[in-house]
Amino acid sequence: MHELSLAYSLVEEVIKIAEQENAKKILNVTISIGRMSGVDQDAFEFCYPEAIRDTFLESSNLIIINVPLQVHCQQCHKETSPDIFDILCQKCSSYDIKIINHRFGFNNEKK
């Protein structure tokens, strides 16, 4: 299950950033999971409590933002969100597209 190793890596990064910023407490950790990232959201949510156990983040909440697949059509120049099993322009049905959004990551935003 690679979601567990991703959760541990995320926790390491957040702790490193929190230390650099002299944070006293982390309330929420917000990540984005794209449709084509290969990350199972349910498995990641299941793994997160284990990854934060006995760490600075133990009382934090995980917030997941689902990122839809987005493509830019090279023919009609429209941006659409196709199904991941049939990646084509939803406006003109062209397969001449460029994927522009599909990632996994976290938001390092100060509040």
C-alpha positions as CSV (number, residue, x, y, z in Angstrom):
1,M,0.0,0.0,0.0
2,H,1.9,3.1,-1.2
3,E,-0.6,5.4,0.5
4,L,1.0,4.7,3.8
5,S,4.5,5.7,2.6
6,L,2.9,8.8,1.0
7,A,1.3,9.6,4.3
8,Y,4.6,9.2,6.2
9,S,6.3,11.4,3.6
10,L,3.7,14.1,3.9
11,V,4.0,14.1,7.6
12,E,7.8,14.5,7.4
13,E,7.4,17.4,5.0
14,V,4.8,19.2,7.1
15,I,6.9,18.7,10.3
16,K,9.9,20.1,8.5
17,I,8.0,23.2,7.3
18,A,6.3,23.7,10.7
19,E,9.8,23.7,12.3
20,Q,11.1,26.2,9.8
21,E,8.1,28.4,10.5
22,N,8.3,28.0,14.3
23,A,4.7,26.8,14.3
24,K,3.3,25.9,17.7
25,K,0.4,23.8,16.5
26,I,-1.0,22.4,13.2
27,L,-4.7,22.3,13.0
28,N,-5.3,21.1,9.4
29,V,-3.2,19.5,6.7
30,T,-4.7,20.2,3.3
31,I,-3.7,18.1,0.3
32,S,-4.9,17.8,-3.3
33,I,-5.4,14.4,-4.9
34,G,-5.8,14.3,-8.7
35,R,-7.9,11.8,-10.5
36,M,-4.8,10.4,-12.3
37,S,-2.5,10.5,-9.3
38,G,-2.7,6.8,-8.6
39,V,-3.6,7.7,-4.9
40,D,-6.6,6.0,-3.4
41,Q,-8.2,8.7,-1.3
42,D,-9.9,6.3,1.1
43,A,-6.7,4.4,1.7
44,F,-4.8,7.7,2.2
45,E,-7.4,8.8,4.8
46,F,-7.1,5.5,6.5
47,C,-3.3,5.7,6.7
48,Y,-3.1,9.3,7.9
49,P,-3.9,8.6,11.6
50,E,-1.1,6.0,11.7
51,A,1.4,8.4,10.0
52,I,0.7,11.2,12.5
53,R,0.7,9.0,15.6
54,D,3.2,10.3,18.3
55,T,4.1,13.3,16.2
56,F,3.6,17.1,16.3
57,L,0.6,16.6,14.0
58,E,-1.2,14.0,16.1
59,S,-4.3,16.3,16.7
60,S,-4.4,17.6,13.1
61,N,-7.2,17.1,10.6
62,L,-6.7,15.9,7.1
63,I,-8.5,17.9,4.4
64,I,-8.5,16.4,0.9
65,I,-9.3,18.5,-2.2
66,N,-10.3,16.4,-5.2
67,V,-8.6,17.7,-8.3
68,P,-10.5,16.8,-11.5
69,L,-8.6,15.8,-14.6
70,Q,-8.4,18.8,-16.9
71,V,-7.3,18.9,-20.5
72,H,-6.6,21.7,-23.0
73,C,-7.7,20.8,-26.6
74,Q,-5.1,21.7,-29.2
75,Q,-7.8,21.8,-31.9
76,C,-10.6,24.0,-30.4
77,H,-8.6,25.5,-27.5
78,K,-11.2,24.7,-24.9
79,E,-10.5,23.3,-21.4
80,T,-12.6,20.4,-20.3
81,S,-12.7,17.6,-17.6
82,P,-13.0,14.3,-19.4
83,D,-13.5,10.9,-17.9
84,I,-10.2,9.2,-17.1
85,F,-11.1,6.2,-19.2
86,D,-11.8,8.2,-22.3
87,I,-9.5,11.2,-22.4
88,L,-10.6,13.5,-25.2
89,C,-12.0,17.0,-25.6
90,Q,-15.5,17.1,-24.3
91,K,-16.3,19.9,-26.8
92,C,-15.0,18.7,-30.1
93,S,-14.1,15.0,-29.4
94,S,-10.5,15.5,-30.4
95,Y,-7.8,13.3,-28.9
96,D,-5.3,16.1,-29.6
97,I,-5.3,17.3,-26.0
98,K,-2.8,18.3,-23.4
99,I,-3.3,17.3,-19.7
100,I,-3.1,20.4,-17.6
101,N,-4.3,19.3,-14.1
102,H,-4.1,15.9,-12.4
103,R,-1.7,16.2,-9.4
104,F,-1.2,15.1,-5.8
105,G,0.3,17.6,-3.4
106,F,-0.2,19.6,-0.3
107,N,-0.9,23.3,0.3
108,N,1.8,25.1,2.3
109,E,-0.4,28.1,3.1
110,K,0.2,30.3,6.2
111,K,-2.7,31.4,8.3
